[in-house]
Amino acid sequence: MTELNAIQLEVLWNRLLSVCNEQQTTLVRTAFSTIVRESLDLACGAFDTRGHMIAQSATGTPGHINPMATGAIHFLNTYPPETLKPGDVLVTNDPWQTAGQVNDFTVMTPVFRGDKIVAYFANCCHSPDIGGRILSAGAHEVYEEGLRVPITKLFSEGKPNEELFKIIRANVRTPDETVGDLYAQTSCNAVGARSLLQMMDEFGLDTIDPLGDEIIKRSEHAMREGIRALPDGVYKHEVWSDGFESPLKLVATVTVDGSDMTIDFDGSSPQSARGINVVLNYTRGYASFAVKAAISPEVPHNEGAFRPVTVTAPEGSILNCKEPAAVASRHLVGHFLPGLILGALAPVIPDRVLAGGADPGWMSVWRATWPKTGKNANFTLFQLGGTGARPTKDGLNTTGFPSGVGGVQAEVIENQAPLVQAYRVMKQDSGGAGEFRGGLAQTTLFSHLGKEKWSVSGMVDRTKFEAQGLFGGQPGAIGEFKLNGEHVPPKTIMWMEPDATIGMDPPGGAGYGEAHNRDPQRVLEDVIHGYVSIESAREDYGVVVNFTGDENALVKLPEQYALDLEGTEKLRN
């Protein structure tokens, strides 16, 4: 391939992105599980012949994309190119080699052009079940958490590895969904490979390595320029997680030295005896995501974007656990890392960081029996809190940051499991007050249709430590996890009576800037929308809002709320 000019590079780059997006679309449309179809708990990407990720699809979680990218080298080390043939497909869910828990399967496929490998496609998805304990944080070792598959062939020359499929089916509660997703993962790689070969034929490319080199080089350069714009120095921050038996301290020290950045998590708590530990690959994934988001968000996320950033954590710590540590609920700790790093960088880039947010997405796994058919349902659900406020905007309500996963509609939940949502509404006053308000969480109440016991594994956090505001912003509300209206310990499997109810209220995001600097008209709008109570408007924002209608009315009209500017001025002064 001759040297590419700027126009050729732009055309080929956008074509490659469309190939990856087609790969993801195929995965979503053919997946069996709601966790892939609805929540998009996945990642898709294209790799050069050396295992360097060149491009990814438009969406996907950092906890899948980045560990998949940095873990690809394990596939190539286990199966060098000369050992592979057309139709071979590789798979693993080894936590220490890819995405940090056994529930995440990574599937990688070599792309052959004739008898030569010209690229690889890979994807990583959260499996609906992998056996062992129901997904929770209760295990003491990874062996308790389900089936662990080393890097092996899922398909060999186009033929399924029937022995492996038999083992998987025999070890999971949802064999059709779990195996169906693996076929979907295989199919989406095949679609990506087909489209890439069409692209190569159309543009007369014998290899994509030079294209990948140019994309990676430019991405690295842009990321280095973004880091170089920061003042050299050492920046430190800490946050607290609920932990399991006791709280966990997470500490980040960010060192900027020219165009290089080092993020060290020394000082964080030691690894836990329970399943909330994080492997280093997952730690690196969320740390590098935070840097990219804050420093150079337009840079393509690929091998080049990783190179300027070095991530370290002491071996045996909560962020670099040693085998055979339990890791199933590693997201409950790993999702704190972007906020932790942004907090460290806030003094030098205050206009580019968020206040503290809900951080870990709330994930619950439900088991129940359909009353009419007697069939068992095993359903995984994501619920989302609020993000922290931004330097010029409010936080986002019920949004999955930093994970990017989506919530699930009530209709889907009630169709897939014998669960009933009595209500799902925005939780008033859950967003921290500030010149820019934190995002709100939802409050949801679940009940059950059957007459037998049912269970929930609630993997939740921030029920003790609220998200912290920036530059005078107030904290967000803590999360609440309740059985029959009473607070109960989360992170374990809980069996309940048929008539029990479960309340799940994720935490809210924190505010940015002093609340008394918020435009009173915006506070009035928040009150009208139900985001902020009249009491909070007065106490937290110093804004007097009067309601002239019937307090007991089911519907309250916007014109029944009035802003008392004179009272507000007195209160604020």
Sequence and secondary structure as in RCSB ss.txt:
>XXXX:A:sequence
MTELNAIQLEVLWNRLLSVCNEQQTTLVRTAFSTIVRESLDLACGAFDTRGHMIAQSATGTPGHINPMATGAIHF
LNTYPPETLKPGDVLVTNDPWQTAGQVNDFTVMTPVFRGDKIVAYFANCCHSPDIGGRILSAGAHEVYEEGLRVP
ITKLFSEGKPNEELFKIIRANVRTPDETVGDLYAQTSCNAVGARSLLQMMDEFGLDTIDPLGDEIIKRSEHAMRE
GIRALPDGVYKHEVWSDGFESPLKLVATVTVDGSDMTIDFDGSSPQSARGINVVLNYTRGYASFAVKAAISPEVP
HNEGAFRPVTVTAPEGSILNCKEPAAVASRHLVGHFLPGLILGALAPVIPDRVLAGGADPGWMSVWRATWPKTGK
NANFTLFQLGGTGARPTKDGLNTTGFPSGVGGVQAEVIENQAPLVQAYRVMKQDSGGAGEFRGGLAQTTLFSHLG
KEKWSVSGMVDRTKFEAQGLFGGQPGAIGEFKLNGEHVPPKTIMWMEPDATIGMDPPGGAGYGEAHNRDPQRVLE
DVIHGYVSIESAREDYGVVVNFTGDENALVKLPEQYALDLEGTEKLRN
>XXXX:A:secstr
     HHHHHHHHHHHHHHHHHHHHHHHHH  SHHHHTT  EEEEEE TTS EEEE S   HHHHHHHHHHHHHH
HHHS GGG  TT EEEE  TTTTTSSTTEEEEEEEEEETTEEEEEEEEEEE S  SSSSSSS  SBGGGG     
SEEEEETTEE HHHHHHHHHH S HHHHHHHHHHHHHHHHHHHHHHHHHHHHHT S SHHHHHHHHHHHHHHHHH
HHHTS SEEEEEEEEE  SSS EEEEEEEEEETTEEEEE TTS B  SSTT   HHHHHHHHHHHHHHHH TTS 
 SHHHHTTEEEE  TTBTTB  TTB  TTTHHHHTTHHHHHHHHHTTT GGG       S EEEEEEEE TTT  
EEEEEEEE       SSS   TT  TTT      HHHHHHHSSEEEEEEEE TT S  SSB     EEEEEEESS
SS EEEEEE   SSS    BTT       EEEETTEE   SSEEEE TT  EEEE      BS GGGS HHHHHH
HHHHTSS HHHHHHTT  EEEE S TT S   GGGEEEEHHHHHHHH 
